[in-house]
Amino acid sequence: MTSTPESAPREITTVGVIGLGTMGAGIAEVFARNGFDVVGLELNEEGVKRGRQHLEHSTGRAVERGKITADEQSEILGRINLTTEMADLKDAGFVVEAVVENIDVKKQIFADLDGIVDPDAILATNTSSLSVTEISTANSRPGRVIGVHFFNPAPVMKFVEIVRTVVTDPSVLADVQALVARLDKTPVVCGDKAGFIANALLFGYLNHAVAMFEGRYATREDIDASMRFGCGYPMGPLALLDLIGLDTAYEILDTMYRQGRDRLHAPAPILKQMVTAGLLGRKSGRGFYTYEEPDSSQVVPDALTPSADDKPQLRRTVEKVGVVGTGTMASGIVEVFAKAGFDVTYVGRAQAKVDGVVATITKNFDKQIQRDRATEEDKQATLAKVTGTTSLDDLKDVDLVVEAIAEDLQVKTTLFENLDEICKPGAILATTTSSLPIIEMASVTKRPQDVIGMHFFNPAAIMKLVEVVSTVATADDVTETTLALCDKVGKVAVACTDRAGFIVNALLFPYLNDAVKMLEAHYSTADDIDTAMKQGCALPMGPFELLDVVGNDVSLAIQRELYLEFREPGFHPAPLLEHLVTAGYLGRKTGRGFRDYSAA
């Protein structure tokens, strides 16, 4: 008898898992670890053999790492019965399929289950992108069909998306929520939309990275390094696609595009070409990168790998550095260069602001000294390299000047006019702008070939990444010198050209904008979306946490720049973001953004 929301939940002791690939075997392991009897189904004995190997390998690694004992491994494997006969699923109160992402294959499974399992049994699909509603129509009781999307590797990843359809029985939803909670997972409920929460946001970002690579805007290494060192992501987007599998990524994007018709989800052409050529990523031994062998994680050099002989060199002499600005970013840049042994002259508008830079650097060092990460001698040596002034004319002898003032194009162009007159011939003029066109600053000087972008990330003294941005006028030796200089001061430099967003912001902010659109459409809550991206994709912060930290006004300004530059309809700022900024809800700095911080 089917339960109601008020009645006792179903007693589920036996679970069926259909498909014993990496994901299916992982799901079987998760249930077995939590005391369930598991029946694992495969097409043939070869599939059963592979499934058993997956299970033995996964649990064996857990033993090696001290996560479980050898006795516990034996108990877990003892709870899993592998079979090729669907009739063996007859006692399962919950069945989840984890087979190939093919709608016809899945529908046939759900039709076949009709005459085998109890009428009260819950049937689940682990699909990551296909319509759960369409899959449910193959069963005579579509109300008992639900999506339960585990993330890979299932024994490790805590996040599970529970996908309800318009006909899912409320008691089924309640029982599945309780069941997933018993697995020590974090369940989030969402509606039946291609990609659900995590993939809908993740794959738009991944597709954009592929398009950036395909358009030769940046190298694969620089695209991946940008997101790892600029955003703290555990993997770069192209390396992540190789791990997921390019064929899987293509199918997910294609499904999302066909359902939503969002051009940002239309798979980048090179994806289909690579899939057709058999370049599927790690599993085939070659994708965006080349691997030691199929299924290996070890990247090996190939034709696209940068040669050590091509490492950037200092083509211009840089001994004295100038910094214009006294804010957080400017202070960090002064510290970075002084720590690396350069003589630094920095310019502020007033003596109090000039003194503030020394105070900031001193405070940073004192904190490091308390943690045994620096010494008093390090602090004094760095401060001895630093000279503050209120006069731009004191920059006349520097070899490089970095401006780090307000993001106002008129203010910056006026500054560059002055620097052009003051700085000696051959001096490199750099801007830390994160969104403004660098060529606009270069064009007001008589030396546009010497102007370049050095986009540090905040806090500059800690964040490793610097985007080195060349304009159409930047001389090659200036670009190479700036890249080499970044390496000399201990930064990871990535090269790109002068267009809105550069690498990081061009990939990050459309993703954040998509998250706002998802919230605006009432598809999910801010908390659930943040949970999905942190636990499902291992990102350091959820999109709404990050937006409130960055500032919704800053985010809106960057998103507007991206939209104006690319004229991509999907880049148009979400109305909700515009409304929050209009209301003054800018994030943490005003006490309210997507969340209310006033009581914190």
Disulfide bonds with the S-S distance in Angstrom:
none
